[in-house]
Amino acid sequence: MNAPFRFAAYPSNDLVANGVTVLVSAWFLVAAGAILGDPASPYTQRAVEAKPAQVAVAEVPGRATPHVHYTVRVMGKRTTG
């Protein structure tokens, strides 16, 4: 395209591009509001059965929390460069 297309009724192509951008942005803003405002569908919700919690309780005699000591050894090779 050697010669750009120009709209005769408007002073510049920038005005047309800006107008299209504003219209598309407004459309997406309205669509986002409609999506967020839409209630949840009962067909996409899963029913979760409530089961009693099974909790194992272990008592440590003498202390509330046991002391555990871990030793971490890091082994590696150095390269000379």
Helices and strands as residue ranges (DSSP letters): H 13-37
